[in-house]
Amino acid sequence: MRARTEAALVAGGVGLARLALLVLGAVPVVVVPVVGGVFAGAGVAWMLDAYYPAALFALFAAVVSGAALAGMFVRPVARRTRTRLGDWYGLRLPVSYSPRPALEADERGHWWTGYSYHRSYNVARLAQLLHWAVRDRATRTEMLWLVVSPLMVVALGAAVAGLLVGGVVYLVVAVRSYQDSGHAPELAMTMLASSVLALALVAVGVLLAPYAVRVYAEVARRVLDQDGRATHAQLTRRVAELTETRADAVGSQAAELRRIERDLHDGAQARLVAIGMTLGTIEHLMETDPVAARELLSEARQSSARALQELRDLVRGIHPPVLAERGLGDAVRALALDSALPTEVFVSLPDRLPAPVEATAYFSVCELLANAAKHSGAEQVWVDILYRAGRLRVTVTDDGVGVADPVRGTGLRGIERRLGTFDGVLAIDSTSGGPTTITLELPCELSSQRTSTSFEKV
């Protein structure tokens, strides 16, 4: 019994020491951003004292400054937490950050961040850092932990400190009351009971400290553990997305096969049957009416030319020859030549993309150019095709009236389904009055990284 009590007291002392370390570590994380934000806000308010909206600018400056200072603690707090959990409980929480693409300058002097272009290098670097931090899973979890960690420390530390301080204060009050009463015998039992209760509160606080630290460690593990299994809800949602995408792909393929069959049956096949019948008639007229046979032969030749053209159009609809022979860039340029609107095409691509990705991007651009010509009221269209950081990014912009909405038509929904087959995304920025910018992103890996960049106005 004595050994167990001593072990419990030792564990409680260790728990108190660890909890104290957590509290001390949380103080600068809270104090520095708050104080920095207050000083920044006060400085802006002082400089803009003569202006009516000074308070709004001061509040904005305080929030931005506080967030920037808090951002300095994201990595250190997460790193310190992982180290402590490893030292205290043997918990190993490996972390893997996604690589940040290097800034690249194009021939126009703009800096490419991997997501957008900027004229200034510093602006591009800041934009890349913020965008990467939001998209990187490990960084997002660390930012979440920066918020959760102080809250956990305050809640757990307050519970333990409340018991300890409450017990000590209660004991001090009981002793002083007994002393002030002149050591009255009738208050001796009351003082003794109060002392026992106070010591019990302190003992509970000491024994609770290790459990408080364990709760902190468990919450940290749940937040920072990148290798944990996905929840059932996440898996269910992902399975539903893959099922829907597969069904759309199968349905689209079946519909495309039916269209090809219908076009062949109603077009080229009918013409070939007619040509065969015409040739049979010519065979009978060769001896009796050579003039009529020559006229029918001319008609058969014209019909064969039309059938050949229909077959070429059909093949072009399945997979354009220029796309198969020269790649996505030249195929989109050829498409722009036939567009009803003047179109500028900028291409920065490796030598060739995978054929399925090329076909998806090509037919998506086809649909977007057709939509711009029919619905946007635009006078100019710009098409940017870029490959950066393992993703193909196609942006189609027009200066039309805007308000493009997938709900109002089947074209954009069809593009979404087409991209969904490759885990691609469709982003639409189309306010009333224009312009409209539609961005397609498809992940793809390439064996060749030789990049061809060109700019052409069509």
MARMARMI-357619 format. One record per residue: residue in one letter; x, y, z of N, C-alpha, C in turn. Coordinates in steps of 0.2 Angstrom, whole numbers, padded with zeros to 4 digits, always signed. Last residue first. Layout:
<pts>
AXYZXYZXYZ...
</pts>
This chain:
<pts>
V-0025+0170-0411-0028+0167-0417-0034+0171-0419K-0009+0172-0405-0015+0175-0406-0019+0173-0412E+0002+0162-0395-0001+0164-0402-0008+0167-0401F+0016+0157-0387+0010+0161-0387+0008+0163-0394S+0024+0143-0379+0023+0147-0385+0017+0151-0384T+0036+0131-0373+0031+0137-0372+0030+0141-0378S+0039+0115-0369+0038+0119-0374+0033+0125-0373T+0050+0106-0358+0044+0111-0359+0045+0115-0365R+0053+0090-0354+0055+0096-0358+0049+0100-0360Q+0051+0080-0346+0049+0086-0343+0052+0092-0347S+0043+0064-0348+0047+0069-0351+0045+0076-0348S+0034+0057-0341+0040+0055-0341+0045+0060-0343L+0021+0064-0330+0024+0064-0336+0031+0061-0335E+0005+0063-0322+0012+0062-0322+0015+0061-0328C-0008+0073-0318-0005+0069-0322+0002+0069-0321P-0024+0081-0313-0017+0078-0311-0015+0073-0316L-0031+0095-0320-0031+0087-0320-0024+0085-0318E-0042+0108-0319-0036+0106-0317-0036+0098-0317L-0048+0123-0327-0049+0115-0327-0042+0113-0324T-0058+0137-0325-0051+0134-0324-0052+0127-0323I-0064+0151-0332-0066+0144-0330-0059+0141-0330T-0070+0167-0330-0064+0163-0330-0066+0156-0328T-0078+0181-0337-0079+0174-0335-0072+0171-0335P-0078+0199-0331-0077+0193-0336-0078+0186-0333G-0096+0201-0330-0090+0198-0333-0084+0201-0329G-0109+0204-0326-0105+0209-0330-0099+0207-0332S-0108+0195-0312-0112+0198-0317-0109+0204-0320T-0094+0183-0312-0098+0188-0309-0103+0192-0314S-0087+0169-0312-0091+0173-0317-0096+0177-0313D-0076+0157-0310-0077+0164-0308-0080+0168-0313I-0076+0140-0307-0079+0145-0311-0079+0151-0307A-0066+0125-0309-0067+0131-0305-0070+0136-0309L-0066+0108-0308-0068+0113-0312-0069+0119-0307V-0053+0095-0306-0058+0100-0303-0060+0105-0309G-0050+0077-0308-0049+0084-0309-0055+0088-0306D-0051+0063-0307-0050+0067-0301-0048+0074-0302F-0054+0059-0319-0047+0059-0318-0046+0062-0311T-0068+0059-0319-0065+0053-0321-0057+0053-0319G-0070+0073-0318-0071+0068-0312-0068+0062-0313L-0070+0078-0330-0064+0079-0326-0065+0074-0320R-0083+0074-0334-0077+0072-0338-0071+0072-0334R-0091+0081-0325-0091+0073-0325-0085+0070-0329E-0088+0094-0329-0087+0091-0322-0086+0084-0322I-0093+0094-0342-0086+0095-0341-0084+0092-0334G-0107+0092-0339-0103+0087-0343-0096+0087-0342R-0109+0104-0333-0110+0098-0329-0106+0092-0333L-0107+0113-0344-0102+0113-0338-0103+0107-0334G-0119+0108-0352-0112+0108-0354-0107+0108-0349T-0131+0109-0347-0128+0103-0346-0121+0103-0348G-0136+0124-0337-0135+0120-0343-0132+0114-0342R-0137+0130-0324-0142+0132-0330-0141+0128-0336V-0128+0125-0316-0135+0123-0315-0139+0124-0321P-0116+0131-0319-0117+0124-0321-0124+0122-0320D-0116+0147-0325-0118+0143-0319-0119+0136-0322A-0109+0163-0328-0109+0156-0330-0111+0152-0324V-0109+0177-0327-0115+0173-0324-0115+0166-0327G-0104+0187-0341-0103+0183-0335-0109+0179-0333V-0103+0194-0353-0107+0196-0348-0107+0192-0341G-0085+0193-0358-0093+0193-0359-0097+0195-0353D-0072+0190-0361-0074+0197-0358-0082+0198-0359D-0066+0174-0355-0069+0179-0360-0071+0185-0357T-0054+0161-0352-0057+0168-0350-0060+0172-0356V-0049+0146-0347-0052+0149-0352-0056+0156-0350T-0035+0137-0342-0039+0142-0340-0042+0146-0347V-0029+0122-0336-0032+0125-0342-0036+0131-0340R-0016+0113-0330-0021+0118-0329-0023+0122-0335L-0010+0097-0325-0012+0101-0331-0017+0106-0329R+0002+0094-0312-0005+0096-0314-0006+0099-0320G+0015+0093-0308+0011+0087-0309+0004+0088-0310A+0019+0107-0308+0019+0103-0301+0014+0097-0302R+0011+0112-0322+0016+0114-0317+0014+0109-0311Y+0007+0117-0338+0008+0111-0334+0013+0113-0329L-0006+0126-0346+0000+0126-0342+0001+0119-0339I-0014+0136-0357-0013+0129-0355-0006+0128-0352D-0026+0148-0358-0020+0147-0356-0019+0140-0354V-0035+0158-0369-0035+0151-0367-0027+0150-0365W-0047+0171-0371-0040+0169-0369-0040+0162-0367V-0058+0180-0382-0057+0174-0378-0049+0173-0377Q-0069+0193-0385-0062+0190-0385-0062+0185-0380E-0081+0197-0384-0078+0199-0390-0071+0196-0391A-0096+0189-0378-0090+0191-0378-0087+0193-0384G-0109+0183-0375-0108+0190-0378-0102+0193-0378S-0110+0170-0370-0107+0175-0366-0107+0182-0369H-0116+0160-0378-0120+0163-0372-0117+0169-0369K-0109+0156-0389-0116+0156-0389-0119+0160-0384A-0095+0157-0387-0098+0160-0393-0106+0161-0393A-0094+0151-0375-0092+0158-0375-0095+0161-0381N-0098+0138-0379-0102+0141-0374-0101+0149-0374A-0087+0135-0387-0094+0135-0390-0098+0139-0385L-0077+0135-0378-0077+0140-0383-0084+0140-0386L-0081+0124-0369-0080+0131-0367-0080+0136-0372E-0080+0113-0378-0087+0115-0375-0086+0122-0373C-0066+0113-0381-0071+0114-0386-0078+0116-0384V-0061+0111-0369-0060+0117-0372-0065+0118-0377S-0065+0097-0367-0068+0102-0363-0067+0110-0365F-0058+0091-0377-0065+0092-0378-0069+0097-0373Y-0045+0093-0372-0047+0096-0379-0054+0097-0379A-0045+0087-0360-0044+0094-0360-0046+0097-0366T-0047+0073-0364-0052+0077-0359-0051+0084-0360A-0036+0071-0373-0043+0071-0375-0048+0074-0371E-0026+0072-0363-0026+0077-0369-0033+0077-0372V-0029+0061-0355-0029+0068-0352-0029+0073-0358P-0027+0051-0364-0033+0052-0361-0034+0059-0358A-0013+0052-0368-0018+0053-0372-0025+0054-0369P-0002+0062-0357-0005+0056-0359-0011+0057-0363L+0007+0075-0367+0003+0073-0361+0000+0066-0363R+0023+0079-0373+0017+0077-0374+0014+0075-0367D+0033+0089-0368+0033+0087-0375+0026+0084-0377P+0024+0101-0357+0030+0096-0359+0028+0094-0366L+0019+0118-0361+0018+0111-0359+0024+0107-0360S+0011+0132-0362+0017+0130-0359+0017+0123-0356V+0002+0142-0373+0004+0135-0371+0011+0135-0368F-0011+0153-0376-0004+0153-0373-0003+0146-0370V-0021+0160-0388-0019+0154-0385-0012+0154-0382E-0035+0170-0391-0027+0170-0390-0026+0164-0386T-0047+0172-0403-0045+0169-0397-0037+0169-0397P-0062+0179-0409-0055+0180-0408-0052+0177-0402L-0076+0167-0411-0073+0173-0407-0065+0173-0408A-0079+0155-0417-0082+0161-0419-0080+0168-0416S-0065+0145-0421-0069+0148-0416-0073+0154-0419D-0055+0139-0429-0062+0138-0431-0067+0142-0426L-0044+0142-0422-0045+0145-0429-0052+0145-0431A-0045+0135-0411-0046+0142-0410-0047+0145-0417L-0042+0122-0415-0049+0123-0413-0050+0131-0413A-0028+0124-0418-0033+0123-0423-0040+0124-0422R-0025+0126-0404-0024+0132-0409-0028+0130-0415V-0028+0113-0399-0032+0119-0397-0031+0125-0401A-0018+0106-0406-0025+0104-0407-0030+0110-0405D-0006+0111-0401-0008+0113-0408-0015+0111-0410G-0008+0106-0388-0007+0113-0389-0009+0115-0396L-0009+0092-0388-0015+0097-0386-0014+0104-0388G-0002+0084-0403-0003+0086-0396-0008+0091-0394R-0001+0079-0416+0003+0085-0414+0002+0087-0406E-0009+0068-0418-0002+0068-0421+0002+0074-0418A-0020+0068-0410-0016+0062-0410-0009+0063-0413L-0025+0081-0414-0023+0080-0407-0019+0073-0406V-0027+0080-0428-0022+0084-0425-0020+0083-0418P-0037+0070-0428-0031+0068-0430-0025+0073-0428P-0048+0069-0414-0046+0073-0419-0039+0071-0421H-0058+0056-0410-0051+0058-0408-0048+0062-0414I-0072+0058-0414-0070+0053-0409-0063+0055-0406G-0072+0068-0423-0076+0069-0417-0074+0064-0411R-0064+0063-0433-0062+0069-0429-0066+0070-0423V-0073+0053-0437-0066+0051-0434-0064+0057-0430L-0083+0060-0443-0084+0056-0437-0078+0054-0433D-0076+0067-0453-0079+0071-0447-0080+0067-0441R-0073+0055-0460-0067+0060-0458-0070+0064-0452L-0085+0051-0464-0081+0047-0460-0076+0051-0457E-0089+0062-0472-0093+0060-0466-0089+0056-0461Q-0080+0061-0482-0080+0067-0478-0084+0066-0471L-0084+0049-0488-0078+0049-0485-0077+0055-0480A-0097+0053-0492-0096+0047-0487-0089+0048-0484R-0093+0062-0502-0097+0064-0496-0097+0059-0490A-0087+0053-0511-0083+0059-0508-0086+0061-0502S-0097+0045-0514-0092+0042-0511-0087+0047-0507S-0105+0054-0521-0108+0051-0515-0102+0048-0511Q-0097+0057-0532-0099+0062-0527-0101+0060-0521R-0097+0044-0538-0091+0047-0536-0092+0053-0531A-0111+0043-0541-0108+0038-0536-0101+0041-0534E-0112+0053-0550-0116+0054-0544-0113+0049-0539S-0104+0047-0561-0102+0054-0558-0106+0055-0551L-0112+0036-0563-0105+0035-0561-0103+0042-0558L-0123+0042-0569-0124+0038-0562-0117+0037-0559E-0118+0047-0580-0121+0051-0576-0121+0048-0569R-0114+0035-0587-0109+0040-0585-0111+0045-0580A-0126+0029-0589-0121+0026-0584-0116+0030-0582A-0132+0037-0598-0135+0037-0591-0130+0034-0586V-0123+0034-0608-0123+0041-0606-0126+0041-0599P-0125+0020-0611-0118+0023-0608-0119+0030-0605D-0136+0010-0611-0137+0017-0610-0130+0020-0607T-0133-0004-0612-0139-0001-0616-0139+0006-0616E-0121-0007-0606-0122-0010-0613-0127-0006-0616M-0122-0001-0593-0116+0000-0597-0117-0002-0605L-0133-0003-0585-0134+0002-0591-0127+0002-0595H-0129-0013-0576-0134-0015-0581-0135-0010-0587E-0119-0005-0569-0117-0012-0572-0122-0014-0577I-0127+0005-0564-0122+0006-0569-0120+0000-0572T-0134-0003-0554-0138+0000-0559-0133+0002-0565G-0123-0005-0545-0127-0011-0548-0131-0008-0554L-0120+0008-0541-0115+0004-0545-0118-0002-0549T-0131+0011-0534-0130+0014-0540-0125+0011-0544M-0130+0002-0523-0135+0001-0528-0134+0005-0534G-0118+0007-0518-0118+0000-0520-0124-0001-0525I-0122+0020-0514-0117+0019-0519-0117+0012-0522A-0131+0016-0504-0134+0019-0510-0129+0019-0516V-0122+0011-0495-0127+0006-0498-0130+0009-0504L-0115+0022-0492-0111+0017-0495-0116+0012-0498R-0125+0030-0486-0122+0032-0492-0118+0026-0496A-0127+0023-0475-0133+0024-0479-0130+0026-0486Q-0115+0023-0468-0117+0017-0470-0123+0018-0476A-0114+0037-0466-0109+0034-0470-0112+0027-0473G-0128+0039-0458-0124+0043-0462-0120+0039-0467D-0134+0030-0450-0138+0035-0453-0134+0039-0459H-0124+0022-0445-0129+0019-0448-0133+0024-0452L-0114+0032-0440-0112+0027-0445-0118+0024-0449D-0122+0038-0430-0120+0042-0436-0117+0037-0441R-0125+0027-0422-0131+0030-0425-0128+0034-0431E-0112+0024-0417-0116+0019-0421-0122+0022-0425I-0109+0035-0410-0105+0033-0416-0109+0028-0420R-0119+0035-0401-0119+0041-0405-0115+0039-0412R-0116+0024-0394-0122+0024-0397-0122+0030-0402L-0103+0028-0389-0104+0022-0393-0110+0022-0397E-0108+0038-0380-0103+0040-0386-0103+0034-0391A-0115+0031-0371-0118+0036-0375-0114+0038-0381A-0105+0023-0365-0110+0020-0369-0114+0025-0373Q-0097+0033-0360-0094+0029-0365-0099+0026-0369S-0106+0039-0350-0103+0043-0356-0100+0039-0361G-0107+0028-0342-0113+0031-0345-0111+0035-0351V-0094+0026-0337-0097+0021-0341-0103+0023-0345A-0093+0039-0330-0088+0037-0336-0091+0032-0340D-0103+0038-0321-0103+0044-0326-0099+0042-0332A-0099+0028-0313-0105+0027-0317-0106+0032-0322R-0087+0033-0308-0086+0027-0313-0093+0026-0317T-0092+0043-0301-0088+0045-0306-0087+0039-0311E-0099+0036-0291-0103+0041-0296-0099+0042-0302T-0089+0029-0285-0095+0026-0288-0098+0030-0293L-0081+0039-0280-0078+0035-0285-0084+0031-0289E-0091+0045-0271-0088+0049-0276-0085+0045-0282A-0092+0034-0262-0098+0037-0266-0096+0041-0272V-0080+0033-0257-0082+0027-0261-0088+0030-0265R-0079+0045-0250-0074+0044-0255-0077+0038-0260R-0089+0043-0240-0090+0048-0245-0085+0047-0251T-0083+0032-0233-0090+0031-0236-0091+0037-0242L-0072+0038-0228-0071+0032-0233-0078+0031-0237Q-0077+0048-0220-0073+0050-0225-0073+0044-0230A-0084+0039-0211-0088+0044-0215-0084+0046-0221H-0074+0032-0205-0079+0029-0209-0083+0033-0213T-0058+0041-0206-0064+0039-0203-0069+0036-0208A-0042+0034-0210-0048+0039-0212-0054+0036-0208R-0030+0031-0198-0034+0029-0203-0040+0034-0204G-0015+0041-0196-0021+0038-0194-0025+0036-0199D-0004+0048-0201-0004+0041-0203-0010+0038-0200Q-0004+0061-0195-0006+0060-0202-0007+0053-0204D-0008+0067-0180-0007+0060-0183-0009+0060-0190L-0013+0079-0174-0006+0079-0178-0005+0072-0181V-0025+0076-0168-0024+0081-0172-0018+0081-0177R-0022+0064-0160-0028+0064-0165-0027+0070-0170R-0012+0069-0152-0011+0063-0157-0016+0063-0162A-0018+0079-0145-0012+0080-0149-0011+0075-0155V-0026+0071-0137-0029+0076-0142-0024+0078-0147E-0017+0064-0130-0022+0060-0134-0025+0065-0139A-0010+0074-0123-0006+0070-0128-0011+0066-0132Y-0021+0078-0115-0017+0083-0119-0014+0079-0125V-0023+0067-0107-0028+0069-0111-0025+0074-0117R-0011+0066-0100-0012+0061-0105-0018+0063-0110V-0012+0078-0092-0007+0077-0098-0008+0072-0103A-0022+0073-0084-0023+0079-0088-0018+0079-0094Y-0016+0062-0078-0022+0061-0082-0023+0067-0087P-0007+0069-0070-0004+0065-0075-0010+0063-0080A-0016+0077-0061-0011+0080-0066-0009+0075-0072L-0023+0071-0052-0026+0072-0058-0021+0074-0064L-0015+0070-0041-0016+0064-0044-0019+0065-0051V-0015+0084-0037-0009+0081-0039-0010+0074-0043G-0029+0086-0035-0026+0090-0040-0019+0086-0042V-0030+0077-0024-0034+0075-0030-0031+0079-0036A-0022+0083-0015-0020+0077-0017-0024+0075-0024V-0030+0095-0013-0023+0096-0016-0021+0089-0018L-0041+0090-0007-0042+0093-0013-0035+0094-0017A-0036+0084+0004-0039+0080+0000-0039+0083-0007L-0032+0096+0011-0027+0091+0009-0029+0086+0004A-0045+0100+0014-0040+0104+0010-0035+0100+0007L-0050+0090+0022-0053+0092+0016-0048+0096+0011V-0041+0091+0033-0041+0085+0029-0044+0086+0022S-0044+0105+0037-0037+0103+0035-0037+0097+0031S-0057+0103+0041-0056+0108+0035-0049+0106+0033A-0055+0095+0052-0059+0092+0046-0058+0096+0040L-0048+0103+0060-0045+0097+0058-0049+0094+0052M-0057+0113+0062-0051+0115+0059-0048+0109+0056T-0067+0106+0069-0069+0109+0063-0062+0111+0059M-0060+0102+0081-0062+0097+0076-0064+0100+0069A-0057+0115+0086-0052+0111+0084-0054+0106+0079L-0067+0123+0091-0066+0124+0084-0060+0119+0082E-0068+0121+0105-0073+0118+0101-0072+0119+0093P-0056+0127+0109-0056+0119+0109-0062+0117+0105A-0048+0140+0101-0054+0138+0105-0055+0130+0104H-0037+0148+0098-0037+0141+0098-0042+0138+0103G-0042+0161+0095-0038+0160+0101-0038+0152+0103S-0047+0163+0083-0052+0162+0088-0049+0160+0095D-0037+0165+0075-0040+0171+0077-0045+0170+0082Q-0033+0151+0073-0029+0156+0076-0032+0162+0079Y-0044+0147+0065-0043+0144+0072-0038+0148+0076S-0043+0155+0054-0049+0156+0058-0048+0153+0065R-0031+0151+0049-0031+0157+0052-0037+0158+0056V-0034+0138+0045-0029+0139+0051-0030+0146+0054A-0044+0140+0035-0046+0136+0041-0041+0137+0047V-0036+0147+0026-0042+0150+0029-0044+0147+0036V-0027+0137+0022-0025+0144+0025-0031+0147+0029L-0036+0128+0017-0032+0126+0022-0029+0132+0026Y-0041+0135+0006-0045+0132+0011-0042+0131+0017V-0029+0137-0002-0033+0143+0001-0037+0141+0007V-0026+0124-0005-0021+0128-0001-0025+0134+0002G-0037+0120-0013-0036+0116-0007-0031+0120-0002G-0037+0129-0023-0043+0129-0019-0041+0126-0012V-0025+0126-0029-0025+0133-0026-0031+0133-0021L-0028+0113-0033-0022+0114-0029-0023+0121-0025L-0040+0115-0041-0040+0110-0035-0034+0112-0031G-0035+0124-0051-0041+0126-0046-0041+0121-0040A-0025+0117-0057-0024+0123-0053-0029+0125-0048V-0033+0108-0064-0028+0106-0059-0027+0111-0054A-0041+0117-0072-0044+0112-0068-0040+0109-0062A-0031+0124-0079-0036+0128-0074-0039+0123-0070G-0025+0115-0087-0021+0118-0081-0026+0121-0076L-0036+0111-0095-0033+0106-0091-0029+0109-0085A-0038+0124-0102-0044+0120-0099-0041+0115-0094V-0026+0128-0106-0029+0132-0102-0035+0128-0098V-0022+0117-0115-0018+0119-0109-0022+0123-0104M-0032+0118-0124-0032+0112-0120-0028+0114-0114L-0029+0131-0130-0036+0130-0127-0036+0124-0122P-0017+0129-0135-0018+0134-0129-0024+0133-0126S-0020+0119-0145-0016+0118-0140-0016+0122-0134V-0029+0124-0155-0031+0119-0150-0027+0119-0144V-0021+0132-0163-0027+0135-0160-0029+0130-0154L-0011+0124-0167-0009+0130-0164-0015+0133-0160W-0018+0114-0173-0015+0112-0167-0013+0119-0163L-0021+0121-0185-0026+0119-0181-0024+0117-0174M-0008+0121-0190-0011+0127-0189-0017+0126-0184E-0006+0107-0192-0002+0111-0187-0005+0118-0185T-0015+0104-0202-0016+0101-0195-0012+0105-0190R-0009+0112-0212-0016+0114-0210-0017+0111-0203T+0003+0106-0214+0003+0112-0212-0004+0114-0209A-0002+0093-0219+0002+0093-0213+0002+0101-0210R-0008+0097-0231-0012+0094-0226-0008+0094-0219D-0007+0112-0240-0003+0106-0237-0007+0104-0231R-0016+0123-0243-0017+0116-0247-0013+0110-0244V-0011+0133-0235-0018+0131-0235-0019+0124-0238A+0002+0134-0239+0001+0132-0232-0007+0130-0231W+0001+0137-0253+0004+0131-0251+0002+0129-0244H-0004+0150-0251-0008+0145-0255-0005+0138-0253L+0007+0156-0244+0000+0156-0241-0004+0151-0245L+0018+0155-0253+0018+0152-0246+0011+0151-0243Q+0013+0161-0265+0014+0154-0265+0015+0151-0258A+0012+0174-0260+0006+0171-0262+0007+0163-0263L+0026+0177-0257+0021+0177-0252+0014+0173-0254R+0031+0176-0270+0033+0171-0265+0028+0171-0259A+0024+0186-0277+0023+0179-0279+0025+0174-0274V+0029+0197-0270+0022+0195-0270+0020+0188-0272N+0042+0196-0274+0040+0195-0267+0033+0194-0266Y+0042+0197-0288+0044+0191-0285+0042+0190-0278S+0028+0204-0297+0033+0205-0292+0035+0198-0289R+0018+0198-0306+0023+0202-0308+0029+0203-0303H+0012+0182-0305+0013+0188-0302+0019+0192-0305Y+0001+0168-0308+0006+0172-0311+0006+0179-0307S-0003+0153-0299-0005+0159-0302+0002+0163-0304Y+0002+0140-0295-0005+0141-0295-0007+0148-0299G+0016+0141-0296+0013+0134-0296+0005+0134-0296T+0019+0154-0298+0020+0151-0291+0018+0143-0291W+0028+0162-0309+0023+0157-0309+0024+0154-0302W+0031+0179-0313+0033+0174-0309+0027+0169-0308H+0034+0187-0329+0030+0185-0324+0032+0179-0320G+0041+0189-0341+0043+0192-0335+0039+0191-0329R+0037+0182-0352+0034+0189-0351+0037+0192-0345E+0043+0170-0351+0046+0175-0356+0043+0182-0355D+0043+0167-0333+0041+0165-0340+0044+0171-0345A+0050+0160-0319+0049+0166-0323+0048+0164-0330E+0045+0151-0305+0048+0151-0312+0046+0157-0315L+0049+0145-0289+0046+0150-0293+0049+0150-0300A+0046+0127-0286+0051+0133-0286+0047+0138-0290P+0033+0120-0276+0037+0121-0282+0041+0127-0282R+0036+0112-0261+0033+0118-0264+0037+0119-0270P+0030+0095-0256+0035+0100-0259+0032+0106-0261S+0021+0092-0241+0021+0092-0248+0026+0097-0251Y+0028+0085-0227+0026+0091-0230+0026+0090-0237S+0025+0074-0214+0028+0074-0221+0024+0080-0225V+0030+0067-0199+0026+0072-0202+0029+0072-0209P+0026+0055-0186+0030+0057-0192+0026+0062-0196L+0025+0053-0170+0021+0056-0175+0025+0059-0181R+0027+0042-0158+0030+0044-0164+0025+0047-0169L+0026+0041-0141+0022+0042-0147+0026+0045-0152G+0033+0039-0129+0035+0035-0134+0031+0035-0140Y+0029+0048-0119+0025+0042-0120+0027+0037-0125W+0039+0058-0118+0035+0056-0112+0032+0049-0113D+0046+0059-0130+0050+0058-0124+0045+0055-0119G+0035+0060-0139+0040+0055-0140+0044+0053-0134L+0029+0072-0134+0025+0065-0134+0030+0059-0135R+0039+0081-0137+0037+0079-0130+0033+0073-0129T+0040+0081-0151+0046+0079-0147+0044+0077-0140R+0027+0086-0154+0029+0079-0156+0035+0077-0152T+0028+0099-0148+0023+0094-0146+0025+0087-0148R+0038+0105-0156+0039+0103-0148+0034+0098-0146R+0032+0105-0168+0038+0101-0167+0039+0100-0160A+0021+0113-0166+0020+0106-0168+0026+0102-0167V+0028+0125-0162+0024+0122-0157+0022+0115-0159P+0036+0128-0174+0039+0126-0167+0034+0123-0162R+0025+0130-0184+0030+0124-0184+0033+0123-0178V+0018+0141-0178+0015+0135-0181+0020+0129-0181F+0023+0153-0174+0024+0148-0169+0021+0141-0172M+0022+0162-0184+0029+0161-0183+0029+0155-0178G+0008+0165-0185+0011+0160-0190+0018+0158-0188A+0007+0174-0175+0005+0168-0173+0008+0163-0178L+0011+0185-0183+0015+0183-0177+0013+0176-0175A+0000+0186-0192+0007+0185-0194+0011+0182-0189A-0011+0188-0183-0011+0182-0187-0004+0180-0189G-0008+0201-0178-0008+0195-0174-0008+0188-0177S-0008+0208-0190-0002+0207-0186-0002+0201-0182V-0022+0206-0193-0017+0204-0198-0010+0203-0194V-0028+0212-0182-0029+0205-0184-0024+0202-0188A-0023+0225-0182-0022+0221-0176-0023+0214-0178A-0028+0230-0195-0020+0229-0193-0019+0225-0187F-0041+0230-0192-0039+0225-0197-0031+0224-0196L-0042+0239-0182-0044+0232-0180-0041+0227-0186A-0038+0250-0189-0034+0248-0183-0036+0241-0181F-0048+0252-0198-0041+0250-0200-0037+0247-0195L-0058+0254-0189-0059+0248-0193-0052+0247-0196A-0054+0266-0183-0055+0260-0179-0055+0254-0183A-0054+0275-0193-0048+0273-0190-0048+0267-0186P-0064+0281-0201-0064+0274-0201-0057+0271-0198Y-0061+0296-0200-0067+0293-0196-0066+0285-0196Y-0045+0302-0196-0050+0299-0201-0055+0295-0197A-0036+0306-0187-0040+0311-0190-0045+0308-0195D-0029+0295-0183-0033+0298-0179-0038+0303-0182L-0020+0287-0190-0026+0288-0193-0031+0292-0189M-0010+0284-0180-0008+0287-0186-0014+0290-0190W-0017+0278-0170-0014+0284-0169-0012+0288-0175A-0021+0266-0177-0026+0271-0174-0023+0278-0173V-0009+0260-0179-0013+0262-0185-0018+0267-0182G-0005+0258-0165-0001+0262-0170-0005+0265-0176A-0015+0249-0161-0014+0256-0158-0010+0261-0162G-0012+0238-0169-0019+0242-0170-0018+0249-0167A+0000+0235-0165-0001+0237-0172-0007+0241-0173F-0002+0232-0151+0002+0237-0153+0001+0240-0160V-0011+0221-0153-0013+0227-0149-0009+0233-0151G-0003+0212-0160-0009+0214-0163-0011+0221-0160G+0007+0209-0150+0009+0212-0156+0003+0215-0160V-0001+0204-0140+0002+0210-0138+0004+0213-0145V-0006+0192-0147-0011+0197-0144-0007+0204-0143P+0006+0185-0150+0002+0188-0155-0003+0193-0153V+0012+0184-0137+0015+0188-0142+0011+0190-0147V+0003+0176-0129+0004+0183-0127+0007+0187-0133V+0001+0163-0134-0004+0168-0133-0003+0175-0133V+0014+0159-0135+0010+0158-0141+0004+0162-0140P+0019+0161-0122+0021+0166-0128+0017+0165-0134V+0012+0151-0115+0011+0158-0113+0013+0162-0119A+0014+0138-0118+0008+0141-0121+0008+0148-0120G+0025+0134-0110+0026+0134-0117+0020+0138-0121L+0019+0135-0097+0024+0140-0099+0025+0140-0106V+0010+0124-0099+0008+0130-0097+0013+0136-0099L+0019+0113-0101+0014+0115-0106+0012+0122-0105L+0026+0113-0088+0030+0115-0095+0025+0117-0100A+0016+0110-0080+0019+0117-0079+0023+0118-0085L+0014+0097-0084+0009+0102-0085+0011+0109-0084R+0026+0091-0079+0024+0092-0087+0019+0097-0088A+0024+0093-0066+0030+0096-0069+0029+0097-0077L+0013+0085-0063+0013+0092-0062+0018+0096-0066G+0018+0073-0067+0012+0076-0071+0012+0083-0070V+0027+0071-0057+0030+0071-0064+0024+0074-0068G+0018+0071-0046+0024+0076-0046+0026+0077-0053G+0011+0059-0049+0008+0065-0049+0013+0071-0049A+0021+0049-0048+0018+0051-0055+0014+0057-0055V+0024+0051-0034+0029+0052-0039+0026+0054-0046L+0011+0047-0029+0013+0053-0028+0019+0055-0033A+0011+0033-0034+0006+0038-0036+0008+0045-0035A+0022+0028-0027+0022+0028-0034+0017+0033-0037E+0017+0029-0014+0023+0033-0016+0023+0034-0024T+0006+0021-0015+0005+0028-0013+0011+0032-0015R+0012+0009-0017+0008+0011-0022+0007+0019-0021A+0020+0007-0005+0023+0008-0012+0019+0011-0017R+0010+0006+0004+0014+0012+0004+0018+0013-0002M+0004-0006+0000+0000+0000+0000+0004+0006+0000
</pts>
